[in-house]
Each structure stands twice: as structure tokens, then as C-alpha cells.
Amino acid sequence: MTPEQLGCFLAAARENTFLEAAESLHITQSTLSKQIQKLEQELGLALWDRSRRRAVLTPAGEYFLPLAERLFQQHQETRRLMERFRRESAREIQVGALPILTQYGISPQLHRFRGAHLEYVLLLTEAEEQELLEGLHTGRFAVIFTRQATTDPVRHGFLPLASDRLVAVLPEGHPLAQRDSLRLKDVAGENLLLTPPHTYLHKLCLSLFAQAGETPRVAGASRMESLLSQVRAGEGISFFAQANFRLFQTQGLRAVPLEESPSLAVGIAWNKEEKLSPGVQMLLAFFQASS
């Protein structure tokens, strides 16, 4: 049995349907089903009862579930330990980051660190929030550059490097575009265009509306570049972190600060449960001195 097969089985046991399990793993339902079938063939047992409207675990599947969890965790832990050994042996520092380094002035600092510490190889990978956190937990990344709100203070150390706030993005001709600031109740009746549902910004906006007792009229979810085009065309309004908005071509648009916006701290995070390598300690000390 392979880790992929175990992962598919565990995801199917965790989610309500095979479709949701496949989506959580970013694979097709057909691929997930084939992996589970291969696992069942190797074991010579049916793990799922597919005769009902929704597949449920058979007695064999229930018995296998804790064994699969233990096997999968052992595999993940082995990979994590060997990945750490490989990094330390090669003097590499694997860094994960949201695509935000330029707007917060972090890219030049990384460039200076590379120039000052040629004995280390800094390898940078851009990814979304969930992939970064998973990578930090599995040992794929030694540190990540992310928003503080996505981290867990119990498990993660965090060094803030910059702060930001939410702004409402509207067409220049919109009646609210000339305001100095806006409240959520001012835009509750507008068509709301958000980033994709898995992003921190999407979840934050919905949370803020809920706290304000307002029900947003979500009209779509797209990548930031597409959102700006949609807002410019008058299809609705959006919310951006202010530094993100400034990074794009914003002709015909206006950003108005949102009064209910929390402080959006951006910085470098690490796993408290891991012993930091000398290179990572040096990287953190460098950013500590620069902040």
C-alpha cells in the first residue's frame, strides 16, 4: 500500500463524500476512487459499502481506519525527519511564502541575506496559505512568510515585519468612492467580488460581515487581477489588502479604507516544535535586526 492510497482512504473517511474528499486533496474523484480500489485489492477486503446512496465504511474499513492513520502519520513523520536531515546536510533553507514579498519590501531583504551569507542556499517557493502551513508542519519549509492571522500562536513562532489594512475597491465613479472611509453597512447592499473561498482574505471578509450583523451579497470569486477588471467594469466592489491594491494597475479604481479592518500583520513564521537549524536562526536574527 502506498502513502497516496492511505491518504485517499483517510480523506474519504474524513469528508462527507468521495467528491469532497477528492477536492480536499486537489485530485479528481475518479483518481481517488482508483487509489482506494487498489488498496482494497491489495488487502483483499472491501473497505467501503457502496450499495447505499452515500458510501460508508464496512466493518473491515472501520477496523483498518486507526491502522491507516498510524501508518500515514509514521510515513509523514519519517519524511519530515529525513527532509530536515537533507536540508541541514546541504545547508539549504527551504522558505515558503505567499506572493506578497514585493509589496511588503521583503524581497530586497532576502536578497541582502543571500549576499551576506553565501554559505547558505535559500530556496523560495510561493504557495497559498494552507500549503504553507502544511509544509511548515511536515518539514518541507523551515520558515514561511505569511499573514499572522493564519498561524497558530501555540504551534508557531511569528516575527512581524509589516502591517496592512483592508480597503474597499470601487470604480472611481461610484457614489461611495469619494468617502474618506467606509463601514461594512455602507456596502452591504453592493455586489461583493471576493478572492477564492480557500483564501484568508475571503474568509476574513465574510467573518467581518458576520461580526457586523450584515449579510453580504457575494456575486463571484476570482483571482485578484480578474477582480480588478470586474470592479472596473461596474460588476461590483471588492476588498483588498491596501499594499496588494497598490501593486496592480489601478486606473479607474479607488481604494477606500474600511473602518472595521483589523491590523493585517505580515511576517515570518516557524514551527515551535522543531529545533531550528543554524541557518534558520541566522535568517531570523537577520530579519529581527532589520525590523
C-alpha positions in Angstrom: 0.0 0.0 0.0 1.2 3.5 -0.8 1.0 6.7 1.1 -1.2 8.1 -1.7 -3.6 5.2 -1.2 -3.7 5.7 2.6 -4.2 9.5 2.1 -7.1 8.9 -0.2 -8.7 6.4 2.2 -8.3 8.8 5.2 -9.6 11.8 3.2 -12.7 9.8 2.2 -13.3 8.7 5.8 -12.9 12.3 7.0 -15.2 14.0 4.4 -18.9 13.5 3.7 -18.5 12.3 0.1 -15.8 10.9 -2.2 -16.2 14.2 -4.2 -15.4 16.4 -1.2 -12.5 14.1 -0.3 -11.1 14.4 -3.8 -11.5 18.2 -3.7 -9.7 18.4 -0.4 -6.7 16.6 -2.0 -6.9 18.6 -5.2 -7.4 15.5 -7.4 -10.4 14.1 -9.4 -13.0 11.8 -7.8 -12.0 9.2 -10.4 -8.4 9.3 -9.2 -9.4 9.0 -5.6 -11.7 6.0 -6.3 -9.0 4.2 -8.2 -6.5 4.6 -5.4 -9.0 3.3 -2.8 -9.8 0.3 -5.1 -6.1 -0.6 -5.4 -5.9 -0.5 -1.6 -8.9 -2.8 -1.3 -7.5 -5.2 -3.9 -4.2 -5.4 -2.0 -5.9 -6.1 1.3 -8.5 -8.4 -0.3 -11.2 -6.6 1.6 -14.0 -4.2 0.8 -13.4 -1.1 2.9 -16.4 0.8 1.7 -20.0 -0.2 1.3 -21.1 1.4 -1.9 -24.6 -0.1 -2.1 -26.1 2.9 -0.3 -26.7 6.5 -1.6 -23.5 7.5 0.3 -20.5 5.3 0.7 -19.9 4.2 4.3 -17.1 2.2 5.9 -17.6 -1.5 6.1 -16.6 -3.3 9.4 -13.3 -4.0 7.7 -12.9 -0.3 6.9 -13.7 0.7 10.5 -11.1 -1.8 11.7 -8.5 -0.5 9.2 -9.1 3.2 9.9 -6.9 3.6 13.0 -4.2 1.4 11.5 -4.2 3.6 8.3 -4.0 6.7 10.4 -1.0 5.4 12.3 0.8 4.2 9.1 0.2 7.5 7.4 1.4 9.5 10.4 4.5 7.4 10.6 5.2 7.9 6.9 4.7 11.7 7.3 7.0 11.9 10.3 9.7 9.8 8.6 9.6 12.2 5.6 9.7 15.2 7.8 12.8 13.9 9.7 14.6 12.9 6.6 13.7 16.2 4.9 15.2 18.1 7.9 18.3 15.9 7.7 18.7 16.6 4.0 18.3 20.4 4.4 20.8 20.6 7.2 23.3 18.4 5.4 23.0 20.5 2.2 23.0 23.8 4.2 19.7 24.7 2.4 17.0 26.8 3.9 13.6 26.0 2.3 11.4 29.0 2.5 7.7 29.2 1.7 5.9 32.4 1.0 2.6 34.0 0.0 3.1 36.0 -3.2 3.4 39.2 -1.1 7.1 39.7 -0.7 7.4 42.6 -3.2 4.6 44.8 -1.8 5.9 44.5 1.8 9.6 45.1 1.0 10.7 41.6 1.9 12.3 40.6 -1.4 15.2 43.1 -1.0 15.9 41.9 2.5 16.1 38.3 1.3 18.5 39.5 -1.4 20.7 41.1 1.2 20.6 38.0 3.3 21.7 35.9 0.4 24.6 38.3 -0.3 25.7 38.3 3.3 25.5 34.6 3.8 26.8 32.8 0.8 27.4 29.6 2.8 23.6 29.0 2.8 21.4 28.3 -0.2 18.0 30.0 0.2 15.3 28.2 -1.8 12.0 30.1 -2.1 8.6 28.6 -3.1 5.4 30.6 -3.4 2.2 28.9 -2.3 -1.2 29.5 -0.8 -1.9 29.7 3.0 -2.9 26.1 3.5 0.0 24.6 1.6 2.4 26.8 3.5 1.1 25.7 6.9 1.1 22.0 5.9 4.7 22.5 4.5 5.8 24.0 7.8 4.3 21.1 9.7 5.8 18.4 7.5 9.2 20.0 7.4 9.0 20.9 3.7 9.6 24.6 4.8 11.9 25.7 7.5 10.1 29.1 7.7 7.2 30.8 5.8 6.3 34.3 5.1 2.6 34.7 5.7 -0.1 36.7 7.5 -0.1 36.3 11.3 -3.8 35.6 11.4 -3.3 32.3 9.5 -0.8 31.0 12.1 -1.4 29.2 15.5 0.3 31.0 18.4 0.6 27.7 20.3 2.4 25.9 17.5 4.1 28.7 15.6 6.6 31.4 16.4 6.0 34.7 14.5 8.1 37.7 13.8 6.1 40.6 12.4 7.7 42.5 9.5 4.9 44.7 8.2 1.3 45.7 8.8 -1.6 46.4 6.5 -5.3 47.0 6.4 -8.3 46.2 4.3 -9.6 48.7 1.7 -12.9 48.6 -0.3 -12.1 48.8 -4.0 -14.7 50.7 -6.1 -15.0 52.3 -9.6 -14.0 55.9 -9.4 -17.5 57.0 -10.4 -19.2 55.0 -7.6 -21.2 57.2 -5.2 -19.1 55.9 -2.2 -15.7 56.3 -3.9 -15.0 59.8 -2.6 -15.5 58.9 1.1 -12.5 59.1 3.4 -13.5 55.7 4.9 -16.4 53.2 4.8 -18.2 50.9 7.1 -19.5 47.4 6.2 -23.1 48.6 6.5 -22.3 51.2 3.8 -21.6 48.5 1.2 -23.8 45.6 2.5 -26.2 46.1 -0.5 -23.4 46.0 -3.1 -22.4 43.0 -5.3 -19.4 41.7 -3.5 -16.5 40.2 -5.5 -14.0 38.2 -3.4 -10.9 36.2 -3.8 -11.4 32.3 -4.0 -13.1 30.7 -0.9 -10.0 29.0 0.3 -8.1 32.2 0.8 -7.6 34.1 4.0 -8.9 37.3 2.5 -12.2 35.6 1.5 -12.7 34.1 5.0 -11.8 37.4 6.7 -14.3 39.4 4.7 -17.2 37.0 5.5 -16.2 37.0 9.1 -16.2 40.8 9.4 -19.6 41.0 7.8 -20.9 38.4 10.2 -19.5 40.3 13.2 -21.2 43.5 11.9 -24.5 41.7 11.6 -24.6 42.2 7.9 -25.3 39.6 5.1 -23.0 40.2 2.1 -24.3 39.7 -1.4 -21.4 37.6 -2.8 -21.5 37.8 -6.6 -18.3 36.0 -7.5 -14.8 34.8 -6.5 -11.8 35.3 -8.7 -8.0 35.9 -8.7 -7.0 39.5 -7.8 -6.2 40.5 -11.4 -9.7 39.4 -12.5 -11.4 41.1 -9.6 -10.0 44.5 -10.5 -11.2 44.1 -14.1 -14.7 43.2 -12.8 -14.8 46.1 -10.4 -13.6 48.5 -13.2 -16.5 47.2 -15.4 -19.0 48.0 -12.6 -19.9 44.4 -11.8 -19.4 45.0 -8.0 -16.9 46.0 -5.4 -14.1 44.1 -3.7 -11.8 44.2 -0.7 -8.1 44.1 -0.9 -5.2 44.5 1.5 -4.0 48.0 0.7 -0.5 47.0 -0.3 -1.9 44.4 -2.7 -4.1 47.0 -4.3 -1.1 49.4 -4.9 0.8 46.6 -6.6 -1.7 46.4 -9.6 -2.7 48.7 -12.3 -5.5 50.7 -10.6 -6.5 53.2 -13.2 -10.2 53.9 -12.9 -10.4 52.5 -9.4 -10.3 53.9 -5.9 -9.4 52.2 -2.6 -11.3 53.5 0.5 -10.1 52.3 4.0 -12.5 50.0 5.8 -13.1 51.2 9.4 -13.7 47.7 10.7 -10.5 46.3 9.3 -8.2 44.6 11.7 -4.5 45.1 11.5 -3.1 42.7 8.9 0.3 41.7 10.2 2.7 40.1 7.8 5.9 38.3 8.8 8.0 35.2 9.1 6.7 32.1 11.0 8.3 28.9 12.1 7.4 25.7 13.9 8.0 25.9 17.7 8.1 22.1 17.9 11.2 22.0 15.6 14.8 22.6 16.6 15.9 25.5 14.4 19.0 24.9 12.3 21.9 27.4 12.5 20.9 28.8 9.1 17.3 29.4 10.1 18.5 31.0 13.4 20.7 33.3 11.3 17.8 34.2 9.0 15.5 35.0 11.9 18.2 37.1 13.6 18.8 39.0 10.3 15.1 39.9 10.0 14.9 40.7 13.7 17.7 43.2 13.3 16.1 44.6 10.2 12.6 45.1 11.6 
